[in-house]
Each structure stands twice: as C-alpha cells, then as structure tokens.
Amino acid sequence: MIDKNIVKDLVDQWLEGKEYFLVDVVVSTDNRITVEIDHADGVWIEDCVDLSRFIEGNLNRDDEDYELEVGSAGIGQPFKVAQQYVNHIGKPVEVLSADGQKTKGTLKSVDGCKFVVTTEEKQRVEGKKRPVTVEVDKEFDMDSVKYTKYLISFK
C-alpha cells in the first residue's frame, strides 16, 4: 500500500509558494489516492491537473500501481481544516454541534480552534409586547462539532 505520508509530502512540495492549501489526503487499501486542495478564490482545474502530474511524476507505478484523483474540497461539503473556516469569514454557514443542534448564521471570526457564528434569534425585551430579533454570537470548538459547512444560497 502506498504510504499516505509520501503523498502528503509530495503535495506539500507542490503547494510551496502557492496560495493553495491541503484539505485532505486519503489512500485506501486498494491504492486509490484522493487528494483535496482548496484556495480562497476557488480551485482551477488546470492546477488540479498540474498537481496530479506532479504526484504521478514522483510515484513509480512499476513498484506499486495506484489510482489517483485530485480535486477541490466540494462547495457545501463539511470543513476539514482551519483555513477553510478562515476563508469563509463573513459568509453563511451551518454548524451541527455534538449534541445534534443545528445552528445557521454568519461565520464571524476564527481564533485557533474556536470560531464564532452570529445568529438571529427572537427574544423578549423588557418594555416590548412582542419578541424582537437580535443578533447572538455563539462560540464553537472545531474539534467538538460534527460539521461546519458553507450554506449555498440561490437568492
């Protein structure tokens, strides 16, 4: 089986000096290699092809055959690395907490492994007959949520 760390090292070499970042490398037991990269402005197919050729040029199929797929982290897919959170600050996200609670709002900030989502909630305000909508900041830990993903809107 091809070593995941060898593939990761090759990807890191290709990424050097580029604004892309590695999201994930998966190597299955049957040597199916999947590499996901991302960029703040999206991923160009030409760059995926270039990375694929770079990896293929540094792995020997005669030693061990493999299948290689290089692509971008899918839009609307759960975030896997902190840089994806940073790239989506100010954008709508959905968070599924460890206890199964879904929160939709705007990703406000990221600090280390913590992030803040601003939501709108109806709350009773003293002196008002009806509840009013207020913005509420909710803090989450990246390691303790089931997922966070960008919310696609077609409005």
C-alpha positions as a Markdown table, in Angstrom:
| # | Residue | x | y | z |
|---|---|---|---|---|
| 1 | Met | 0.0 | 0.0 | 0.0 |
| 2 | Ile | 1.2 | 3.5 | -0.8 |
| 3 | Asp | 2.2 | 5.5 | 2.2 |
| 4 | Lys | -0.1 | 8.4 | 2.8 |
| 5 | Asn | 2.8 | 10.5 | 4.2 |
| 6 | Ile | 4.7 | 10.1 | 1.0 |
| 7 | Val | 1.7 | 11.5 | -1.0 |
| 8 | Lys | 1.2 | 14.3 | 1.6 |
| 9 | Asp | 4.9 | 15.2 | 1.3 |
| 10 | Leu | 4.6 | 15.4 | -2.5 |
| 11 | Val | 1.5 | 17.6 | -2.2 |
| 12 | Asp | 3.3 | 19.9 | 0.3 |
| 13 | Gln | 6.2 | 20.2 | -2.2 |
| 14 | Trp | 3.8 | 21.2 | -5.0 |
| 15 | Leu | 2.0 | 23.7 | -2.6 |
| 16 | Glu | 5.2 | 25.5 | -1.7 |
| 17 | Gly | 4.9 | 29.2 | -2.8 |
| 18 | Lys | 1.3 | 28.8 | -3.9 |
| 19 | Glu | -1.8 | 30.2 | -2.2 |
| 20 | Tyr | -3.5 | 26.7 | -2.3 |
| 21 | Phe | -3.7 | 24.6 | 0.9 |
| 22 | Leu | -4.1 | 20.9 | 1.5 |
| 23 | Val | -7.5 | 19.8 | 2.8 |
| 24 | Asp | -7.2 | 16.0 | 2.8 |
| 25 | Val | -5.2 | 13.0 | 1.5 |
| 26 | Val | -6.8 | 9.6 | 1.6 |
| 27 | Val | -5.1 | 6.4 | 0.5 |
| 28 | Ser | -7.4 | 3.3 | 0.5 |
| 29 | Thr | -6.2 | -0.3 | 1.0 |
| 30 | Asp | -6.5 | -0.8 | -2.8 |
| 31 | Asn | -4.2 | 2.2 | -3.5 |
| 32 | Arg | -6.9 | 4.6 | -4.5 |
| 33 | Ile | -5.4 | 8.0 | -3.7 |
| 34 | Thr | -7.7 | 11.0 | -3.3 |
| 35 | Val | -6.2 | 14.5 | -2.8 |
| 36 | Glu | -8.3 | 17.6 | -1.9 |
| 37 | Ile | -6.9 | 21.1 | -2.2 |
| 38 | Asp | -8.6 | 24.5 | -1.7 |
| 39 | His | -7.9 | 28.2 | -2.3 |
| 40 | Ala | -9.7 | 31.3 | -1.1 |
| 41 | Asp | -10.8 | 32.1 | -4.6 |
| 42 | Gly | -11.7 | 28.5 | -5.7 |
| 43 | Val | -9.7 | 25.8 | -7.4 |
| 44 | Trp | -8.8 | 25.8 | -11.1 |
| 45 | Ile | -8.9 | 22.5 | -13.0 |
| 46 | Glu | -5.6 | 23.3 | -14.6 |
| 47 | Asp | -4.0 | 23.4 | -11.1 |
| 48 | Cys | -5.6 | 20.0 | -10.2 |
| 49 | Val | -4.1 | 18.6 | -13.4 |
| 50 | Asp | -0.7 | 20.1 | -12.6 |
| 51 | Leu | -0.7 | 18.6 | -9.1 |
| 52 | Ser | -1.8 | 15.2 | -10.5 |
| 53 | Arg | 1.0 | 15.2 | -13.0 |
| 54 | Phe | 3.5 | 16.2 | -10.2 |
| 55 | Ile | 2.4 | 13.3 | -8.0 |
| 56 | Glu | 2.4 | 10.8 | -10.9 |
| 57 | Gly | 5.9 | 12.0 | -11.8 |
| 58 | Asn | 7.2 | 11.2 | -8.4 |
| 59 | Leu | 5.4 | 7.8 | -7.8 |
| 60 | Asn | 6.5 | 4.7 | -9.6 |
| 61 | Arg | 3.7 | 2.6 | -11.0 |
| 62 | Asp | 6.1 | -0.3 | -11.6 |
| 63 | Asp | 6.7 | -0.5 | -7.8 |
| 64 | Glu | 3.0 | -0.2 | -6.9 |
| 65 | Asp | 0.0 | 0.5 | -9.1 |
| 66 | Tyr | -2.5 | 3.1 | -7.9 |
| 67 | Glu | -5.5 | 5.2 | -9.0 |
| 68 | Leu | -5.2 | 9.0 | -8.4 |
| 69 | Glu | -7.9 | 11.6 | -8.1 |
| 70 | Val | -7.0 | 15.3 | -7.4 |
| 71 | Gly | -9.8 | 17.8 | -6.8 |
| 72 | Ser | -11.1 | 20.6 | -4.8 |
| 73 | Ala | -12.9 | 20.4 | -1.5 |
| 74 | Gly | -16.5 | 20.4 | -2.7 |
| 75 | Ile | -18.6 | 23.5 | -2.1 |
| 76 | Gly | -21.2 | 22.8 | 0.6 |
| 77 | Gln | -19.1 | 19.9 | 2.0 |
| 78 | Pro | -18.1 | 20.0 | 5.7 |
| 79 | Phe | -14.9 | 21.9 | 6.5 |
| 80 | Lys | -11.9 | 19.7 | 7.3 |
| 81 | Val | -9.2 | 22.2 | 8.1 |
| 82 | Ala | -9.0 | 25.6 | 9.9 |
| 83 | Gln | -8.0 | 27.5 | 6.7 |
| 84 | Gln | -11.5 | 26.7 | 5.3 |
| 85 | Tyr | -13.1 | 28.4 | 8.3 |
| 86 | Val | -10.8 | 31.5 | 7.8 |
| 87 | Asn | -11.8 | 31.6 | 4.1 |
| 88 | His | -15.5 | 31.7 | 4.9 |
| 89 | Ile | -15.5 | 34.5 | 7.5 |
| 90 | Gly | -18.5 | 36.8 | 6.7 |
| 91 | Lys | -20.3 | 34.0 | 4.9 |
| 92 | Pro | -23.3 | 31.9 | 5.8 |
| 93 | Val | -22.6 | 28.6 | 7.5 |
| 94 | Glu | -24.4 | 25.7 | 9.1 |
| 95 | Val | -23.0 | 24.1 | 12.2 |
| 96 | Leu | -24.1 | 20.7 | 13.6 |
| 97 | Ser | -23.0 | 20.5 | 17.3 |
| 98 | Ala | -22.0 | 17.3 | 19.1 |
| 99 | Asp | -25.4 | 17.2 | 20.7 |
| 100 | Gly | -27.2 | 17.3 | 17.3 |
| 101 | Gln | -28.2 | 21.0 | 17.5 |
| 102 | Lys | -28.1 | 22.8 | 14.1 |
| 103 | Thr | -27.1 | 26.5 | 14.0 |
| 104 | Lys | -27.3 | 28.7 | 10.9 |
| 105 | Gly | -25.7 | 32.1 | 10.8 |
| 106 | Thr | -22.8 | 34.1 | 9.6 |
| 107 | Leu | -19.2 | 33.0 | 10.4 |
| 108 | Lys | -18.0 | 36.0 | 12.4 |
| 109 | Ser | -14.5 | 35.1 | 13.5 |
| 110 | Val | -11.9 | 32.3 | 13.9 |
| 111 | Asp | -9.3 | 32.1 | 16.6 |
| 112 | Gly | -7.2 | 29.0 | 16.8 |
| 113 | Cys | -9.6 | 26.0 | 17.1 |
| 114 | Lys | -12.5 | 28.2 | 18.1 |
| 115 | Phe | -14.9 | 30.0 | 15.9 |
| 116 | Val | -17.9 | 32.3 | 16.3 |
| 117 | Val | -21.2 | 32.3 | 14.4 |
| 118 | Thr | -23.6 | 35.2 | 14.6 |
| 119 | Thr | -27.3 | 34.1 | 14.5 |
| 120 | Glu | -30.6 | 35.9 | 14.7 |
| 121 | Glu | -32.9 | 34.9 | 17.5 |
| 122 | Lys | -36.2 | 36.2 | 18.7 |
| 123 | Gln | -36.0 | 37.3 | 22.3 |
| 124 | Arg | -38.3 | 39.1 | 24.7 |
| 125 | Val | -37.1 | 42.6 | 25.5 |
| 126 | Glu | -38.4 | 44.4 | 28.6 |
| 127 | Gly | -40.9 | 47.1 | 27.6 |
| 128 | Lys | -41.9 | 45.4 | 24.3 |
| 129 | Lys | -45.1 | 43.4 | 23.8 |
| 130 | Arg | -43.6 | 41.1 | 21.1 |
| 131 | Pro | -40.3 | 39.4 | 20.9 |
| 132 | Val | -37.7 | 41.2 | 18.7 |
| 133 | Thr | -35.0 | 39.7 | 16.5 |
| 134 | Val | -31.5 | 40.2 | 18.0 |
| 135 | Glu | -28.0 | 39.1 | 16.9 |
| 136 | Val | -26.4 | 36.5 | 19.1 |
| 137 | Asp | -22.8 | 35.3 | 18.9 |
| 138 | Lys | -22.3 | 31.6 | 19.5 |
| 139 | Glu | -18.8 | 30.2 | 20.1 |
| 140 | Phe | -17.9 | 26.6 | 18.9 |
| 141 | Asp | -14.8 | 24.5 | 19.1 |
| 142 | Met | -13.8 | 23.0 | 15.7 |
| 143 | Asp | -12.9 | 19.6 | 17.3 |
| 144 | Ser | -16.3 | 19.3 | 19.1 |
| 145 | Val | -18.7 | 19.9 | 16.3 |
| 146 | Lys | -19.9 | 17.2 | 14.0 |
| 147 | Tyr | -19.6 | 19.5 | 11.0 |
| 148 | Thr | -19.5 | 23.1 | 9.7 |
| 149 | Lys | -20.3 | 23.8 | 6.1 |
| 150 | Tyr | -20.8 | 26.8 | 3.8 |
| 151 | Leu | -24.5 | 27.4 | 3.2 |
| 152 | Ile | -25.2 | 27.9 | -0.5 |
| 153 | Ser | -27.9 | 30.4 | -1.3 |
| 154 | Phe | -29.7 | 30.8 | -4.6 |
| 155 | Lys | -31.4 | 34.0 | -3.8 |
